[in-house]
């Protein structure tokens, strides 16, 4: 989009639904990504990446032709193949696993932090381009592995400062829900429709929801119980008998969730978890545990979502291989963190701090420019020693102004090249403590490392 800025010139704006990341903005994003990456690595996941665009059929094979309207798709001029910018990473991951399934160690534990693209109407919590953290484990099944990926998400949220009073993991299980639906009288061939309806519970008016429930062939009593089930929640730590009684089905229908609860308790994340019967995840490829991470007040979209998808690798030409994973976008998460005061008002405070800010006060004995001439080589020396070193572009020798520049850069120390150079020394000012000392030039690197 352009707008006139005067004769012969235009101003240009970023495309709608995208973001420009200036240094302070990118520092916030890197802060979030750092929590994601460290949690992934600490849980034993290895980082991978794939192409930014894929063959269009990779997405239609999984989700059907209807997904095309949600994608940025294109055909290369003169080419015959259709492509699409990736809207999610799971199909790419499944394709990659399928391609080398015979040689990969099991379990396959991978994570990725790629950019995603979706051709939809931008709104709060949803953009056309965003960053998403993906964590997946392939080749193993069971509630313990489902909970492992959930616990990885919890660890990252904790490292960002969030607590169970801020966000909760809403968990359900497709097998348990299918059994519950059968107990309510939903015919097998209508199970998919019933799950789709559960998934849309918050988007439909009560009367429309009841009308669609009746269309499933349910009695008036079953429709009422179905409506109760759609909104039934309780802490995962509570007995499932209470949940079953509320809906009016046998407790045995929720047996699969008992395994999840036991695994969550062993993993030490039970306090984060809630059973939410209405969580089914709309995508048909989910086969077992499903979950979403939500801000507790419900004011935001889901922070993350995922579950078990045991048939997807096979769909893309690989062997039958169980898998479980989730995706967490940066947009909603950043909203939640800001609302809770867990991100700084100025993202610049998250930017890397220089260890040294080298300035010249003019070496007296060697002439006014002698100290200035030493700066490039000294900066290189410090950098080769693994220190983050900067200097100023100002020509002034006013030390007060130069120290002001060092403070604005948030440097830990200012290294001042001045009269001390005559004796082979420099002045080092600790900008946090406000103290200053004289250090031999040859010992500068080691001196800075030993200081707190």
Buried (B, 14 or more C-beta within 10 A) or exposed (E): EEEEEEEEEEEEEEEEBBBEEEEBEBBBBBBBBBBBBEBBEEBEBEEBEBEEBBBBEBBBBBBEEEBBEBBBBEEEEEEEEBBBBBBBBBBBBBBBBBEEBEEBEEBBBBBBBBEBBBBBEBEEBBBBBBBBBBBBBBBBBBBBBBBBBBBBBBBBBBBBEBEBEBBBBBBBBBBBBBBBBBBBBBEEEBBEBBBEBBBBBEEBEEEEBBEBBBEBBBEEEBBBBBBBBBEBBBEBEEEBEEBBEBBBBBBEBBBBBBBBBBBBBEBEBBBBBBBBBBBBBEBBBBBBBBBBBBBBEEEBBBBBBBBBBBBBBBBBEBEEBBBBBBBBBBBBBBBBBEBBEBBBEEBBBBBEEBBBBBBBBBBBEEEEEBBBEBBEEBBEBBBEBEBBBBBBEEEEBEBEEBBEBBEEBBBBBBBBBBBBBEEEBBBBBBBEEEEEEEBEBEEBBEBBEEBE
